[in-house]
Amino acid sequence: MAHIDFKNDFPGIRGPMAFRPDTAKALNNLAEILLRSDNSLTRGERELIATYVSSLNDCFYCQNAHGGLAQYYLECDMQFVDSVKVNPEQVALSPKLKSLLSIAASVQRGGKNVSTAQIEAARALGASDMEIHDTVLIAAAFCMFNRYVDGLGTWAPTDRQFYVNRAPQRAVEGYADYDPSH
């Protein structure tokens, strides 16, 4: 049971977004820019960053909703996504993406935890300033989204297949004009 009455029974972030559509619009536009706009990082890579940060924050809804999208875009299974959440260094990812995930993990602990050495390593592995910027902003935004979802005590479907099944539709709809009631 959510901490406040959203006047709806939508899971995860959908409940509070339907409750406050004016704030939902700004949050969804941010997600659209960060996760779906033209970028040298693929949509799957960006969703994976969001998933990893959500996992570090122990936000069940967000790690599974975005994990479902990551597996859809990356054409992998949830076991692969779960392996990234446990230890990205041990997964078949590009060294550049591993370095960006390391930066995202530092942001999750607190922005001042990002080190010059991490940034230099990411650059040496081919990360652009835009990719580093967007990684930091995705990580920071998902700390906010995760705290929004969990801070209001929202509920989430426990069957992870729910998120996998929704991923194709979510990939088509995107975030910008997202209607949480659908």
MDAnalysis code that builds the backbone (N, CA, C; Angstrom):
import MDAnalysis as mda
import numpy as np

u = mda.Universe.empty(546, n_residues=182, atom_resindex=np.repeat(np.arange(182), 3), trajectory=True)
u.add_TopologyAttr("name", ["N", "CA", "C"] * 182)
u.add_TopologyAttr("resid", np.arange(1, 183))
u.add_TopologyAttr("resname", ["MET", "ALA", "HIS", "ILE", "ASP", "PHE", "LYS", "ASN", "ASP", "PHE", "PRO", "GLY", "ILE", "ARG", "GLY", "PRO", "MET", "ALA", "PHE", "ARG", "PRO", "ASP", "THR", "ALA", "LYS", "ALA", "LEU", "ASN", "ASN", "LEU", "ALA", "GLU", "ILE", "LEU", "LEU", "ARG", "SER", "ASP", "ASN", "SER", "LEU", "THR", "ARG", "GLY", "GLU", "ARG", "GLU", "LEU", "ILE", "ALA", "THR", "TYR", "VAL", "SER", "SER", "LEU", "ASN", "ASP", "CYS", "PHE", "TYR", "CYS", "GLN", "ASN", "ALA", "HIS", "GLY", "GLY", "LEU", "ALA", "GLN", "TYR", "TYR", "LEU", "GLU", "CYS", "ASP", "MET", "GLN", "PHE", "VAL", "ASP", "SER", "VAL", "LYS", "VAL", "ASN", "PRO", "GLU", "GLN", "VAL", "ALA", "LEU", "SER", "PRO", "LYS", "LEU", "LYS", "SER", "LEU", "LEU", "SER", "ILE", "ALA", "ALA", "SER", "VAL", "GLN", "ARG", "GLY", "GLY", "LYS", "ASN", "VAL", "SER", "THR", "ALA", "GLN", "ILE", "GLU", "ALA", "ALA", "ARG", "ALA", "LEU", "GLY", "ALA", "SER", "ASP", "MET", "GLU", "ILE", "HIS", "ASP", "THR", "VAL", "LEU", "ILE", "ALA", "ALA", "ALA", "PHE", "CYS", "MET", "PHE", "ASN", "ARG", "TYR", "VAL", "ASP", "GLY", "LEU", "GLY", "THR", "TRP", "ALA", "PRO", "THR", "ASP", "ARG", "GLN", "PHE", "TYR", "VAL", "ASN", "ARG", "ALA", "PRO", "GLN", "ARG", "ALA", "VAL", "GLU", "GLY", "TYR", "ALA", "ASP", "TYR", "ASP", "PRO", "SER", "HIS"])
u.atoms.positions = np.array([
    [0.834, -1.177, 0.000],
    [0.000, 0.000, 0.000],
    [0.886, 1.250, 0.000],
    [0.647, 2.124, -0.934],
    [1.431, 3.352, -1.043],
    [1.221, 4.234, 0.193],
    [2.186, 5.075, 0.465],
    [2.125, 5.959, 1.628],
    [1.029, 7.018, 1.510],
    [0.656, 7.370, 0.286],
    [-0.451, 8.307, 0.073],
    [-1.410, 7.677, -0.930],
    [-2.621, 8.184, -0.982],
    [-3.632, 7.662, -1.904],
    [-3.471, 8.362, -3.252],
    [-2.961, 7.631, -4.234],
    [-2.766, 8.187, -5.569],
    [-4.072, 8.276, -6.358],
    [-5.145, 7.725, -5.821],
    [-6.429, 7.671, -6.518],
    [-6.331, 6.813, -7.784],
    [-5.359, 5.868, -7.782],
    [-5.194, 4.915, -8.878],
    [-4.450, 3.704, -8.319],
    [-4.380, 2.660, -9.110],
    [-3.708, 1.431, -8.671],
    [-2.567, 1.074, -9.615],
    [-1.944, 2.071, -10.222],
    [-0.872, 1.820, -11.169],
    [0.413, 1.471, -10.423],
    [1.213, 0.560, -10.970],
    [2.438, 0.153, -10.285],
    [3.582, 1.154, -10.461],
    [4.538, 1.049, -9.535],
    [5.790, 1.791, -9.647],
    [5.579, 3.275, -9.831],
    [6.374, 3.841, -10.724],
    [6.355, 5.279, -10.967],
    [5.063, 5.739, -11.633],
    [4.330, 4.789, -12.227],
    [3.095, 5.155, -12.913],
    [2.053, 5.730, -11.958],
    [1.993, 5.203, -10.705],
    [1.025, 5.698, -9.733],
    [1.219, 7.166, -9.395],
    [2.410, 7.547, -8.906],
    [2.602, 8.962, -8.589],
    [2.592, 9.867, -9.816],
    [2.972, 9.345, -10.974],
    [2.928, 10.174, -12.184],
    [1.482, 10.488, -12.573],
    [0.596, 9.497, -12.440],
    [-0.817, 9.750, -12.735],
    [-1.415, 10.705, -11.694],
    [-0.924, 10.645, -10.478],
    [-1.377, 11.523, -9.396],
    [-0.974, 12.979, -9.643],
    [0.238, 13.192, -10.202],
    [0.744, 14.550, -10.482],
    [1.220, 14.633, -11.924],
    [0.286, 14.689, -12.890],
    [0.681, 14.715, -14.293],
    [1.550, 15.913, -14.668],
    [1.429, 17.015, -13.935],
    [2.252, 18.182, -14.253],
    [3.728, 17.903, -13.981],
    [4.056, 17.206, -12.898],
    [5.459, 16.849, -12.655],
    [5.876, 15.670, -13.519],
    [4.929, 14.784, -13.821],
    [5.229, 13.626, -14.674],
    [5.744, 14.069, -16.040],
    [5.167, 15.123, -16.581],
    [5.582, 15.602, -17.907],
    [7.064, 15.964, -17.916],
    [7.512, 16.705, -16.922],
    [8.927, 17.094, -16.857],
    [9.824, 15.877, -16.654],
    [9.430, 14.973, -15.769],
    [10.238, 13.774, -15.516],
    [10.316, 12.893, -16.760],
    [9.192, 12.732, -17.444],
    [9.185, 11.906, -18.661],
    [9.990, 12.545, -19.781],
    [9.929, 13.864, -19.893],
    [10.751, 14.531, -20.920],
    [12.232, 14.333, -20.644],
    [12.632, 14.402, -19.378],
    [14.026, 14.142, -19.023],
    [14.411, 12.711, -19.388],
    [13.569, 11.755, -19.047],
    [13.853, 10.355, -19.389],
    [13.941, 10.166, -20.904],
    [13.079, 10.820, -21.641],
    [13.097, 10.720, -23.111],
    [14.432, 11.211, -23.667],
    [14.888, 12.355, -23.191],
    [16.160, 12.912, -23.671],
    [17.311, 11.991, -23.294],
    [17.349, 11.561, -22.041],
    [18.479, 10.764, -21.569],
    [18.528, 9.357, -22.156],
    [17.384, 8.739, -22.338],
    [17.361, 7.322, -22.694],
    [17.018, 7.032, -24.150],
    [16.438, 8.002, -24.865],
    [15.962, 7.688, -26.208],
    [16.449, 8.626, -27.299],
    [16.956, 9.804, -26.958],
    [17.359, 10.760, -27.988],
    [18.598, 10.258, -28.730],
    [18.922, 10.929, -29.827],
    [20.127, 10.571, -30.568],
    [21.327, 10.689, -29.649],
    [22.178, 9.679, -29.691],
    [23.303, 9.611, -28.773],
    [24.260, 8.559, -29.307],
    [25.532, 8.692, -29.009],
    [26.497, 7.667, -29.433],
    [26.398, 6.427, -28.556],
    [25.804, 6.542, -27.370],
    [25.477, 5.352, -26.582],
    [24.127, 4.840, -27.073],
    [24.014, 3.544, -27.235],
    [22.754, 2.989, -27.719],
    [21.674, 3.119, -26.647],
    [20.443, 2.982, -27.077],
    [19.335, 2.983, -26.114],
    [19.528, 1.855, -25.108],
    [19.973, 0.706, -25.587],
    [20.196, -0.431, -24.693],
    [21.265, -0.139, -23.658],
    [22.347, 0.509, -24.063],
    [23.409, 0.854, -23.115],
    [22.912, 1.842, -22.072],
    [22.139, 2.818, -22.506],
    [21.620, 3.813, -21.568],
    [20.597, 3.203, -20.614],
    [19.754, 2.311, -21.130],
    [18.805, 1.613, -20.253],
    [19.560, 0.716, -19.269],
    [20.681, 0.144, -19.707],
    [21.486, -0.696, -18.826],
    [22.097, 0.138, -17.695],
    [22.539, 1.342, -18.002],
    [23.048, 2.236, -16.959],
    [21.933, 2.533, -15.957],
    [20.745, 2.837, -16.450],
    [19.604, 3.105, -15.568],
    [19.271, 1.879, -14.718],
    [19.329, 0.712, -15.315],
    [19.051, -0.538, -14.610],
    [20.070, -0.783, -13.512],
    [21.344, -0.582, -13.853],
    [22.423, -0.825, -12.894],
    [22.294, 0.099, -11.683],
    [22.064, 1.370, -11.920],
    [21.901, 2.322, -10.817],
    [20.670, 1.965, -9.991],
    [19.576, 1.602, -10.651],
    [18.358, 1.220, -9.933],
    [18.587, -0.023, -9.091],
    [19.413, -0.939, -9.577],
    [19.764, -2.121, -8.805],
    [20.599, -1.742, -7.585],
    [21.571, -0.858, -7.786],
    [22.388, -0.403, -6.653],
    [21.525, 0.296, -5.600],
    [20.465, 0.951, -6.040],
    [19.529, 1.615, -5.123],
    [18.460, 0.665, -4.598],
    [18.486, -0.589, -5.041],
    [17.528, -1.605, -4.621],
    [16.087, -1.203, -4.922],
    [15.882, -0.559, -6.065],
    [14.535, -0.183, -6.499],
    [14.025, -1.282, -7.437],
    [13.203, -2.162, -6.913],
    [12.737, -3.325, -7.665],
    [12.031, -2.908, -8.954],
    [11.097, -1.963, -8.854],
    [10.329, -1.574, -10.028],
    [11.231, -1.036, -11.136],
    [12.070, -0.063, -10.815],
    [12.889, 0.578, -11.851],
    [13.929, -0.361, -12.439],
    [14.566, -1.185, -11.596],
    [15.575, -2.078, -12.154],
    [14.949, -3.110, -13.087],
    [13.715, -3.495, -12.835],
    [13.076, -4.472, -13.705],
    [12.406, -3.834, -14.914],
    [11.800, -2.660, -14.722],
    [11.191, -1.963, -15.868],
    [12.270, -1.593, -16.886],
    [13.367, -1.020, -16.421],
    [14.433, -0.612, -17.344],
    [15.301, -1.790, -17.749],
    [15.388, -2.807, -16.882],
    [16.075, -4.044, -17.271],
    [15.347, -4.737, -18.411],
    [14.014, -4.709, -18.378],
    [13.237, -5.280, -19.483],
    [13.510, -4.544, -20.782],
    [13.609, -3.223, -20.708],
    [13.933, -2.438, -21.905],
    [15.369, -2.686, -22.358],
    [16.296, -2.783, -21.416],
    [17.696, -3.053, -21.783],
    [17.801, -4.391, -22.513],
    [17.166, -5.427, -21.973],
    [17.247, -6.733, -22.638],
    [16.581, -6.699, -24.004],
    [15.519, -5.916, -24.148],
    [14.848, -5.784, -25.442],
    [15.776, -5.115, -26.456],
    [16.332, -3.968, -26.087],
    [17.198, -3.235, -27.006],
    [18.505, -3.975, -27.293],
    [19.063, -4.624, -26.273],
    [20.350, -5.315, -26.442],
    [20.187, -6.721, -27.019],
    [18.934, -7.141, -27.160],
    [18.619, -8.472, -27.692],
    [19.335, -9.554, -26.893],
    [19.179, -9.461, -25.576],
    [19.755, -10.441, -24.670],
    [18.635, -10.935, -23.750],
    [18.984, -11.713, -22.754],
    [17.972, -12.167, -21.806],
    [18.188, -11.483, -20.460],
    [17.238, -11.673, -19.573],
    [17.329, -11.031, -18.268],
    [18.483, -11.594, -17.443],
    [18.902, -12.804, -17.726],
    [20.047, -13.367, -17.010],
    [21.297, -12.524, -17.285],
    [21.458, -12.079, -18.537],
    [22.588, -11.213, -18.874],
    [22.485, -9.901, -18.096],
    [21.296, -9.304, -18.087],
    [21.081, -8.053, -17.366],
    [21.369, -8.256, -15.879],
    [20.905, -9.373, -15.327],
    [21.166, -9.667, -13.917],
    [22.662, -9.804, -13.643],
    [23.397, -10.384, -14.582],
    [24.846, -10.525, -14.415],
    [25.518, -9.155, -14.356],
    [25.042, -8.232, -15.167],
    [25.589, -6.871, -15.144],
    [25.322, -6.246, -13.783],
    [24.123, -6.441, -13.259],
    [23.776, -5.853, -11.965],
    [24.658, -6.406, -10.842],
    [25.053, -7.666, -10.940],
    [25.875, -8.290, -9.904],
    [27.332, -7.854, -10.008],
    [27.886, -7.897, -11.227],
    [29.296, -7.539, -11.407],
    [29.574, -7.231, -12.867],
    [29.449, -5.968, -13.270],
    [29.643, -5.623, -14.680],
    [31.043, -5.941, -15.207],
    [32.015, -5.991, -14.320],
    [33.388, -6.282, -14.748],
    [33.524, -7.710, -15.273],
    [32.634, -8.595, -14.867],
    [32.712, -10.002, -15.254],
    [31.820, -10.358, -16.445],
    [31.223, -9.355, -17.071],
    [30.266, -9.577, -18.159],
    [30.883, -9.110, -19.472],
    [30.465, -9.739, -20.547],
    [30.962, -9.384, -21.876],
    [30.354, -8.053, -22.324],
    [30.931, -6.976, -21.830],
    [30.577, -5.619, -22.227],
    [31.836, -4.951, -22.739],
    [31.676, -3.898, -23.505],
    [32.854, -3.170, -23.970],
    [33.570, -2.545, -22.774],
    [34.884, -2.431, -22.847],
    [35.606, -1.755, -21.763],
    [35.086, -0.331, -21.523],
    [34.695, 0.350, -22.588],
    [34.155, 1.703, -22.423],
    [32.885, 1.672, -21.585],
    [31.957, 0.759, -21.883],
    [30.713, 0.694, -21.126],
    [30.992, 0.305, -19.678],
    [31.922, -0.593, -19.460],
    [32.288, -0.946, -18.081],
    [32.790, 0.287, -17.331],
    [33.586, 1.114, -17.999],
    [34.098, 2.319, -17.328],
    [32.962, 3.293, -17.029],
    [31.994, 3.383, -17.925],
    [30.845, 4.261, -17.682],
    [29.968, 3.725, -16.547],
    [29.818, 2.421, -16.461],
    [29.064, 1.833, -15.352],
    [29.773, 2.090, -14.022],
    [31.090, 2.085, -14.038],
    [31.855, 2.411, -12.833],
    [31.585, 3.850, -12.406],
    [31.552, 4.743, -13.360],
    [31.223, 6.146, -13.054],
    [29.805, 6.239, -12.501],
    [28.872, 5.534, -13.126],
    [27.479, 5.557, -12.657],
    [27.385, 5.051, -11.218],
    [28.128, 4.015, -10.890],
    [28.120, 3.489, -9.517],
    [28.667, 4.517, -8.533],
    [29.677, 5.259, -8.951],
    [30.212, 6.308, -8.078],
    [29.195, 7.412, -7.860],
    [28.482, 7.802, -8.926],
    [27.431, 8.816, -8.789],
    [26.365, 8.321, -7.820],
    [25.999, 7.056, -7.931],
    [24.965, 6.486, -7.061],
    [25.366, 6.611, -5.590],
    [26.639, 6.430, -5.285],
    [27.116, 6.561, -3.902],
    [27.159, 8.022, -3.465],
    [27.318, 8.920, -4.424],
    [27.397, 10.362, -4.160],
    [28.274, 10.988, -5.216],
    [27.847, 12.087, -5.786],
    [28.549, 12.694, -6.912],
    [30.030, 12.930, -6.690],
    [30.416, 13.257, -5.469],
    [31.828, 13.520, -5.191],
    [32.677, 12.260, -5.206],
    [32.041, 11.099, -5.344],
    [32.788, 9.845, -5.431],
    [33.359, 9.592, -6.828],
    [32.910, 10.348, -7.818],
    [33.471, 10.219, -9.170],
    [34.875, 10.810, -9.134],
    [35.835, 10.024, -9.607],
    [37.227, 10.472, -9.538],
    [37.750, 10.903, -10.906],
    [38.760, 11.711, -10.866],
    [39.450, 12.116, -12.090],
    [39.994, 10.882, -12.800],
    [40.483, 9.919, -12.040],
    [41.024, 8.687, -12.630],
    [39.940, 7.931, -13.399],
    [38.721, 7.894, -12.877],
    [37.623, 7.228, -13.591],
    [37.323, 7.934, -14.905],
    [37.302, 9.247, -14.875],
    [37.011, 10.022, -16.085],
    [38.126, 9.815, -17.110],
    [39.361, 9.886, -16.669],
    [40.493, 9.678, -17.572],
    [40.478, 8.275, -18.164],
    [40.147, 7.276, -17.346],
    [40.064, 5.901, -17.843],
    [38.970, 5.763, -18.891],
    [37.818, 6.375, -18.634],
    [36.716, 6.314, -19.600],
    [37.116, 6.974, -20.912],
    [37.758, 8.118, -20.823],
    [38.218, 8.806, -22.041],
    [39.232, 7.950, -22.794],
    [40.151, 7.322, -22.063],
    [41.170, 6.473, -22.697],
    [40.535, 5.277, -23.408],
    [39.356, 4.884, -22.945],
    [38.646, 3.757, -23.559],
    [37.676, 4.218, -24.643],
    [37.706, 5.517, -24.955],
    [36.909, 6.024, -26.071],
    [35.651, 6.761, -25.695],
    [35.386, 6.964, -24.406],
    [34.174, 7.682, -24.007],
    [34.326, 9.169, -24.315],
    [33.308, 9.721, -24.924],
    [33.300, 11.159, -25.223],
    [32.824, 11.931, -24.000],
    [33.056, 13.237, -24.018],
    [32.562, 14.074, -22.929],
    [31.038, 13.996, -22.834],
    [30.353, 13.912, -23.974],
    [28.890, 13.796, -23.962],
    [28.462, 12.479, -23.306],
    [29.160, 11.385, -23.606],
    [28.819, 10.090, -22.995],
    [29.063, 10.111, -21.489],
    [30.144, 10.742, -21.073],
    [30.426, 10.858, -19.633],
    [29.353, 11.726, -18.975],
    [29.058, 12.865, -19.593],
    [27.999, 13.748, -19.076],
    [26.698, 12.988, -18.927],
    [26.281, 12.303, -19.987],
    [24.992, 11.627, -19.961],
    [24.965, 10.476, -18.966],
    [26.082, 9.786, -18.805],
    [26.160, 8.718, -17.805],
    [25.936, 9.287, -16.410],
    [26.613, 10.390, -16.103],
    [26.450, 11.019, -14.790],
    [25.003, 11.476, -14.602],
    [24.415, 12.076, -15.625],
    [23.048, 12.571, -15.498],
    [22.040, 11.425, -15.414],
    [22.237, 10.356, -16.175],
    [21.351, 9.185, -16.065],
    [21.424, 8.634, -14.646],
    [22.635, 8.476, -14.124],
    [22.794, 7.931, -12.776],
    [22.129, 8.839, -11.743],
    [22.344, 10.137, -11.860],
    [21.742, 11.083, -10.911],
    [20.220, 11.074, -11.025],
    [19.725, 11.082, -12.257],
    [18.273, 11.080, -12.464],
    [17.641, 9.812, -11.910],
    [18.305, 8.673, -12.101],
    [17.713, 7.434, -11.604],
    [17.800, 7.314, -10.098],
    [18.755, 7.967, -9.478],
    [18.713, 8.045, -8.016],
    [17.437, 8.783, -7.599],
    [17.108, 9.871, -8.298],
    [15.887, 10.603, -7.999],
    [14.647, 9.750, -8.304],
    [14.591, 9.145, -9.502],
    [13.427, 8.330, -9.863],
    [13.242, 7.186, -8.856],
    [14.332, 6.517, -8.485],
    [14.249, 5.393, -7.543],
    [13.713, 5.849, -6.191],
    [14.177, 6.997, -5.733],
    [13.726, 7.504, -4.449],
    [12.270, 7.981, -4.516],
    [11.862, 8.463, -5.664],
    [10.467, 8.854, -5.893],
    [9.567, 7.623, -5.775],
    [9.936, 6.562, -6.466],
    [9.153, 5.321, -6.464],
    [9.111, 4.698, -5.069],
    [10.269, 4.525, -4.459],
    [10.328, 3.836, -3.168],
    [9.946, 4.743, -2.002],
    [10.216, 6.036, -2.121],
    [9.881, 6.964, -1.049],
    [8.383, 7.123, -0.844],
    [7.615, 6.873, -1.901],
    [6.162, 6.933, -1.780],
    [5.547, 5.553, -1.542],
    [6.399, 4.537, -1.423],
    [5.902, 3.199, -1.099],
    [5.048, 2.587, -2.186],
    [5.395, 2.823, -3.451],
    [4.601, 2.261, -4.545],
    [4.727, 0.744, -4.564],
    [3.823, 0.115, -5.255],
    [3.871, -1.340, -5.386],
    [4.423, -1.687, -6.773],
    [4.908, -2.901, -6.931],
    [5.455, -3.351, -8.212],
    [5.075, -4.803, -8.447],
    [4.725, -5.144, -9.695],
    [4.502, -6.553, -10.004],
    [5.776, -7.354, -9.706],
    [5.630, -8.478, -9.044],
    [6.799, -9.283, -8.675],
    [7.216, -10.254, -9.770],
    [6.325, -10.525, -10.717],
    [6.663, -11.403, -11.838],
    [7.490, -10.602, -12.839],
    [8.767, -10.903, -12.929],
    [9.665, -10.133, -13.783],
    [9.304, -10.250, -15.261],
    [8.576, -11.292, -15.622],
    [8.158, -11.446, -17.019],
    [7.218, -10.311, -17.423],
    [6.508, -9.736, -16.470],
    [5.644, -8.584, -16.730],
    [6.446, -7.480, -17.423],
    [7.641, -7.204, -16.932],
    [8.478, -6.123, -17.453],
    [9.055, -6.485, -18.820],
    [9.419, -7.737, -18.987],
    [9.918, -8.215, -20.284],
    [8.808, -8.105, -21.326],
    [7.604, -8.495, -20.948],
    [6.469, -8.443, -21.880],
    [6.094, -7.015, -22.258],
    [6.257, -6.067, -21.345],
    [5.915, -4.670, -21.616],
    [6.981, -3.943, -22.439],
    [8.192, -4.454, -22.455],
    [9.315, -3.742, -23.076],
    [9.067, -3.355, -24.536],
    [8.583, -4.246, -25.399],
    [8.380, -3.824, -26.797],
    [7.422, -2.644, -26.934],
    [6.345, -2.655, -26.175],
    [5.381, -1.553, -26.220],
    [6.021, -0.272, -25.684],
    [6.740, -0.361, -24.570],
    [7.399, 0.809, -23.988],
    [8.448, 1.369, -24.942],
    [9.147, 0.470, -25.661],
    [10.168, 0.925, -26.613],
    [9.535, 1.736, -27.734],
    [8.361, 1.361, -28.151],
    [7.658, 2.092, -29.214],
    [7.104, 3.411, -28.679],
    [6.487, 3.379, -27.506],
    [5.833, 4.568, -26.950],
    [6.814, 5.625, -26.478],
    [7.945, 5.203, -25.943],
    [8.899, 6.156, -25.385],
    [8.388, 6.751, -24.091],
    [8.998, 7.854, -23.714],
    [8.685, 8.488, -22.432],
    [7.991, 9.837, -22.586],
    [8.297, 10.593, -23.624],
    [7.859, 11.987, -23.733],
    [6.347, 12.155, -23.610],
    [5.601, 11.380, -24.322],
    [4.145, 11.510, -24.292],
    [3.504, 10.350, -23.547],
    [4.254, 9.790, -22.607],
    [3.803, 8.608, -21.885],
    [2.586, 8.913, -21.020],
    [1.582, 8.104, -21.161],
    [0.385, 8.201, -20.338],
    [0.459, 7.065, -19.321],
    [0.668, 7.367, -18.040],
    [0.854, 6.303, -17.054],
    [-0.371, 5.414, -16.869],
    [-1.526, 5.830, -17.356],
    [-2.718, 5.002, -17.195],
    [-2.802, 3.863, -18.207],
    [-1.850, 3.828, -19.148],
    [-1.868, 2.743, -20.149],
    [-0.854, 1.684, -19.809],
])
